[in-house]
Amino acid sequence: MDNSFETLARAGYIARGVVYLLLGGLALSSAIWGGEDAEGSSDALSSLLGLPFGRVLLALVAVGLLGYVLWKLAQSLLNADDRDHDLNDWATRAGQLISAVANLFLMFTAARMALAMGGGEGGGNGEETASAWLLQQPFGPYLLGAVGAGVIGFAGAQFWYGATGGYRKHLSLPSGHGPWLDRICAFGLMARGAVFAIIGGFVLYAAFTVSAEQAGGTADALDYVRRLPFGAWLYGLGALGLAAFGAYGVIQGLYRHVDAPDMGDVRAASPL
């Protein structure tokens, strides 16, 4: 079981990396050659449909994302990374659980496209839909504000994780290529942290205005960057950063330490 689960987890990192490579590549293409702005993850997946055996590729991505979801559940619920039981590590495991849920939706999107069951349209309004649902709940604006603050906190942690090289303790990079792979990892993590900080700002503003339409995702964050002074350069840098984060996912798939859980770990974590 260990070897099979490890293979699935590594495939998961690579599959998520492919999604970000596509997303960053589409945005970079828009920055260099013009045309429509990059959209979200669903649009990145739909770009595979234009390739030979596109649906087969989407099916492989869906299976890989399933592996990523299962690995994130193992990290969060089974403490597969053997983290300490302090507040910081509990927060990290909570983030891993949220990541599992978020990538579960992405996995279903890829599976629907592969099976020609719809889902090929742009998915840029997912954040708006989720924000609208939260606003309808009791104390909805406060809940949405807490989510926005959490996204900004995650963004800061990811940026710091990249800037300080915290990811290195989980990677065994090959000595011959370590330095430049290390730079790709750091740049990708910091770029994704910056993009998520903007997304968190959108969510906070949606909570403050009680308007779900103000929430936005990656495409909206890049579009906001493009409207800033020197926006074209910043947009290109952000696109390159997202592609670098995709490369980081592939690097994780190849060189990350993966301590696959066994049935003993599952039984130990079970409350029954």
Secondary structure, 3 states (H helix, E strand, C coil): CHHHHHHHHHHHHHHHHHHHHHHHHHHHHHHHHCCCCCCCHHHHHHHHHHCCCHHHHHHHHHHHHHHHHHHHHHHHHCCCCCCCCCHHHHHHHHHHHHHHHHHHHHHHHHHHHHCCCCCCCCCCCHHHHHHHHHHCCCCHHHHHHHHHHHHHHHHHHHHHHHHCCHHHHHECCCCCCHHHHHHHHHHHHHHHHHHHHHHHHHHHHHHHHCCHHHCCCHHHHHHHHHCCCCHHHHHHHHHHHHHHHHHHHHHHHHHECCCCCCHHHHHHHCCC
